[in-house]
Amino acid sequence: MTDETMKFHMNTPVADFHADTLCKALRDDRSVLDIKPLLSGGVNLQVFALYTPEELIPHSAIAFTLEMIDLFYKWKEENRDVSLILSRNDLDILKNGKLGCLLSIEGGEALSGKSFMLDTYYRLGVRAMTLTWSNRNLLADGVAVGNNPGGLTDFGVKVVEKMNNLGMIVDVSHMAEQGFWDVMKLSSKPVIASHSNCYSLCNHPRNLKDEQILAIAEKGGVTGVTFVPHFLGEDPVTVEQVADHIEHIVNLTGNYNSAGLGSDFHGTDNYPSGLSDVSFLPSITEELNKRGHSCKDIEKIIGGNWLRVLSRILK
C-alpha cells in the first residue's frame, strides 16, 4: 500500500456498520474487544451488533442483550477515547480523534414481543435494530424461513413506526423479501441493510436483489457490503470481490451515495485474503483507488454515506 493511500484513509472518516464483537467477547474471547485494531484500521465509527445466539432464544434474549450492553459500557470506561453515539450532535466527536460507537440490536427477538423494551433499549443507548436475524420472530420472517415467508406482523408494523418516531435506524439485513418490501412502504425514514451483498454477483439468499438495492437507495439509505465469504462469491475470496460488490451498487444506482461497509467481523470464522480483521480496512481504500475511483467518492463509500444517514435519522 502506498503511503499516500494510507494517509488518505487515516485522515478520512471511516465507518464499519456491523461487527459481532460483543457477542464474541461474551461467549468466547474477551480479548477480541480491543481498540488497537480499530485505531490501526483508521475506524472513526464502529457499529456493535447485539446478537443473541439461537440457543438463548427466547428464554434469555433480553438478559443476553443487556449483558452485551453492560460489557460495552465497562469497555468504554476502560478506554477513554471511546464515545457512544446517541444523537446527531455526537457525530462531531468523530472529528476529535475519538472512536465513536453505535449499538445496534441484531434481531427483534431481543424485544420478546414487548414494545416497551424498545424504549428501554433506547434509554440504554441503542440506536439501530436489524428487525430479524435469518429465522422467524414476532416482527417478521428472515431469509431462512423457507417456502412462502411472510412479511411484517402487526407487532412488526408497530415496531417500525416506533423506531421512526424514536430516531432509531431500521435495518433490513437478514429479512425475507416480503418483509423487506413491507418496511420500504411503511418507513418514513431512510432504511439500511447494514451487512448484505449483491444477489446479482452471488446468488445467496442473504444477498439483496437489484430492485431491493435500488429501493434502499431511493429512500436515502445505504447497503453495507459485508466480508463474509459465502456472500461474496467463489473461493478463494479476496478484497477484489469486496470491491466488485461495492462497484455493483455504485453502477446500479448511478452514484456513490448508497454503498458502505458492514464487515461482520467476529460474526464468522473466515474472511477474504488480506482482510482478516478491522485493521486491514485500508486495503479496501487501496483497491478502490487502484480502480480509478476518486478520493471524494471513496470517502463516501468508506464512511461518508453512513454519517449522512445518521445525521438524517438520529435526533
Secondary structure, 3 states (H helix, E strand, C coil): CCHHHHHHHHCCCCEEEEECHHHHHHHCCHHHCCHHHHHHCCCCEEEEEEECCHHHCCCCHHHHHHHHHHHHHHHHHHCCCEEECCCHHHHHHHHHCCEEEEEEEECHHHHCCCCHHHHHHHHCCEEEEECCCCCCCCCCCECCCCCCCCCCCHHHHHHHHHHHHHCCEEECCCECHHHHHHHHHHCCCCEEECCCCECCCCCCCCCECHHHHHHHHHCCCCEEECCCHHHCCCCCCEHHHHHHHHHHHHHHHCCCCCEEECCCECCCCCCCECCCCHHHCHHHHHHHHHCCCCHHHHHHHHHHHHHHHHHHHCC
